[in-house]
């Protein structure tokens, strides 16, 4: 962050944030059965402010800013050719391929690339903002008028359930009164 006081009535500020973060979920099951993901977040923010003190009772504030938030994630078992290795047909075998999702109704840990259905994917959120406000003091009253315009955009690429999904239930073979013994 940088502030520059050009004179007692003019101030310019610049604010920049460039961050990169990678998180890796712990393996609760060994690969390829894990649903752990590696996620990367790369937020970028730039802001410019200009404050003009017109008089003791009037202040003009101008603001321009842009934010770009990029998040990508990948299953720890993605892009390893699991459909070909286990002979699974009818699912994605190209980029974004993963071990199929296998769920059980008995409370066992799900197997596979992701219980949310995403093996590989990402999303980018963009925001651009322009604002100009005039603040006035008149006697015991304070007035503020101006405009605030924001443009927001979201772009995403999510490969949902392209690796196949299989659900297993004991309800079809269990006796309702003695589920623990069947």
Rosetta blueprint (number, residue, H / E / L):
1 X L
2 X E
3 X E
4 X E
5 X E
6 X E
7 X E
8 X L
9 X L
10 X E
11 X E
12 X E
13 X E
14 X E
15 X E
16 X E
17 X E
18 X E
19 X L
20 X L
21 X E
22 X E
23 X E
24 X E
25 X L
26 X L
27 X L
28 X L
29 X L
30 X L
31 X L
32 X L
33 X L
34 X L
35 X L
36 X L
37 X E
38 X E
39 X E
40 X E
41 X E
42 X E
43 X E
44 X E
45 X E
46 X E
47 X E
48 X E
49 X E
50 X E
51 X E
52 X E
53 X E
54 X E
55 X E
56 X L
57 X L
58 X E
59 X E
60 X E
61 X E
62 X E
63 X E
64 X E
65 X E
66 X E
67 X E
68 X E
69 X E
70 X E
71 X E
72 X E
73 X E
74 X E
75 X E
76 X L
77 X L
78 X L
79 X L
80 X L
81 X L
82 X H
83 X H
84 X H
85 X H
86 X H
87 X L
88 X L
89 X L
90 X L
91 X L
92 X L
93 X L
94 X L
95 X L
96 X L
97 X L
98 X L
99 X L
100 X L
101 X E
102 X E
103 X E
104 X E
105 X L
106 X L
107 X L
108 X L
109 X L
110 X L
111 X E
112 X L
113 X L
114 X L
115 X L
116 X L
117 X L
118 X E
119 X E
120 X E
121 X E
122 X E
123 X E
124 X E
125 X E
126 X E
127 X E
128 X E
129 X E
130 X E
131 X E
132 X E
133 X E
134 X E
135 X E
136 X E
137 X E
138 X E
139 X L
140 X L
141 X E
142 X E
143 X E
144 X E
145 X E
146 X E
147 X E
148 X E
149 X E
150 X E
151 X E
152 X E
153 X E
154 X E
155 X E
156 X E
157 X E
158 X E
159 X E
160 X E
161 X L
162 X L
163 X L
164 X L
165 X E
166 X E
167 X E
168 X E
169 X L
170 X L
171 X L
172 X L
173 X L
174 X L
175 X L
176 X L
177 X L
178 X L
179 X H
180 X H
181 X H
182 X L
